[in-house]
Amino acid sequence: MNGKVAYAAVFCLLAAFPMAALAQPQVVPLPRPVLPGEPPPTLPSGPLPWTDKSLPADARADLVQAYITRDEELTLVRGYFGVNYPWTAKIYPEAIRNVLPGSAGYVPGIPRLGIPALSESDASLGVANGRHMRPGDQAVALPSSLLTAATWNGGLAYAGGAMIGAEARNKGFNVMLAGGINLAREPRGGRTFEYLGEDPLLAGIMAGEAIRGTQDLDIISTIKHFAVNDQETGRMTISANLSDAAMRESDLLAFEIAVERGDPGAVMCSYNRINNVYGCENDYLLNKVLKGDWGYKGFVLSDWGAVHSTVEAANNGLDQESSFSSDRQDFFGEALAQAVAAGTIPEARLRDMVHRILRTMFVKGLIDHPIFKQPIDVKTDLNVAQRDAEEGIVLLKNAQDLLPLSLVKRPSRRITIIGGYADLGVISGSGSSQVIPIGNTPSLEILAGGAVWMGPDQTPQIPAGTIILNPPSPYAAIRGLAPWARVVHYDGSNIAKAVALARISDVVIVFAQQWTSEGWDSPDLSLPGNQDELIDAVAGANRRTVVVLQTGGPVLMPWLDKVGAVLEAWYPGNRGANAIARILFGAVNPSGRLPITFPQSESQLPRPVIPGHEQAYSRIPLEGTRSPFDIDYVEGANVGYKWFKAKKLTPLFPFGFGLSYTSFDFGGLRAAGGTTLSVSFEMRNTGKRPGKATAQVYATTPGGVARLIGWSKLDLKPGETRRVALTADPRLLATFDSGANQWRMAEGDYAVTLGESSAEVSASATAHITASTIKP
Ligand code: BGC
């Protein structure tokens, strides 16, 4: 049947049958699309058949595909960089340049068929506007994702995702480049702040919830970067090497859990190579694992500049080239058309690429619920950011109950705030996730000058960049809560002066920062500049010193014994200062728990020095400017706390750790086995304040690896006790058998521990598990 006859057949079919008859996707014939030079098929009169919301998404996509032309198909699989930059102006047609949304990406729609454009924005921490792509456009900046992971509260991840979704719709975006979930194998990683820590269950649940929140607003969220893109150094050329089994039990398990829970419309494949094959042409990851084993029906889009081929990429699973001008070549343009014409990419494959994109647009509501620009609800959204920050800030030390600071009005009290930006705002991490926050600070942007790590010859080792500060300032927030006190701020540039101020203060609060960014990793785990020296000296002068850390991830604390209290505030977002102040004064009882291990030194890490570190601080190397190198993930699936346990290492602070202003007791542990593990236990607030407890359950497989299998976060009043029950996802008890391509649970007694962290045991039990297998 030639194309025209086929279209005539479809047309007759559509005209002759009531829509209900088309509800089965298989009754719609799939003719070849109209080739260049042929006229587009005439559309049926009346509403377009695929606008019938009662049809399944597959059927609706099939119907569109019955009328689509080849040119239109090619339009959907190739995206533009979303900003009209000089380099793109030279290669983009004017009609496109006029409609670019001022963000990361744009894929034109098909107006003839009522298919909207994909208007894409980065959105890990809010609707991004890095490099002021949309001058003057502000959005609420959520705290870093690592902080959200530290809440151990899926509800907050959902609320953050929904907040982003609502703002995105109102700003005219329908695809969120969000859902960053690369496991923290490298605590010095430049994007550790954008991800959700080191545990696949915690990261998977939090990412899944954030994605669900965003997509409930009838737009698409991605999950990224698929996969094992766990450090920035050499990210475009590195090969991340580890076995199938290890990957399935760690990095891929995080994705798998998040994909099941959040059903992201798209998966962004990563820059790096995985076992020597680039992420965006990786048959194993894209075809076998994602689309095969996991039955994923969404589409795979590339990271910006991550495509390396036409035929391999398309045949091995890439469905859409996100930004062809970021790639070395226009791989999915004319080259793709020719490859399909020549048969090196089968017609069916192109149809599948297009089908996945269209189907997802129907499933996620892009076609039935078009976006309209309107003002965002700033007040509601700022509250979401604040609630997140208040639950994700972690109290790491509190000697002699120095915190919370007294709210008793003693006008003579002198609170000295020391630290670079505490008079201006709280810092944020940089890169494509950068949000331009709501509000103004006297100096919103400052050059990285003072904050960068200086090399041995005192040259900055990190490229100067722009640190975006989120208002309000901690100084203003603290003054707001203690208007009766004498609150002074000093930037800390002269240590002797800081010490003199500390001596005459009732309490000193030092704000220390580690600025991190996409594109480069931190040189080590130390606070940059002379901040360690400053804290040490100030704490030496006044033991009532509180250190508030704003860091991308873990840092070393050589001064820990000297200071009174430490709060890990990560990058706390657009209301971060308020959250910090409310915790300092006890209006909020801290309840964050570490989603990542804090080592005592780099020597405890599987890689004491970052592979490729010689170039670690150079800007994102353009492809080809550095030679490819390998990173062998010797720890396998034992990421973070599992590595520390396997090596019998004691970290500075373990995964799961965090203090409260009250105390808790967990006990009464009962464990039952069988085909999986079910536990129940009691959580009790034994202190004098209400507070949120996070009881964590770890199970040790016969192989000897303790894994987080569940947790319960509860708000408990003083004296209140509650019993909770959890059932483990059996994959957390299993090992992956690559030969048989299935999870395998070994028969045996499994040790279960209940505790306040991965290192603390409040109660333990054993349960007998029977042998079984699970299909991935
Ligand atoms: C990042 C992605 C981001 C994309 C678009 C890339 O450099 O790795 O996370 O979504 O840029 O801005």
Boltz pocket constraint, residues with backbone or C-beta under 6 A from the ligand:
constraints:
  - pocket:
      binder: B
      contacts: [[A, 104], [A, 122], [A, 177], [A, 224], [A, 303], [A, 304], [A, 432]]
      max_distance: 6.0
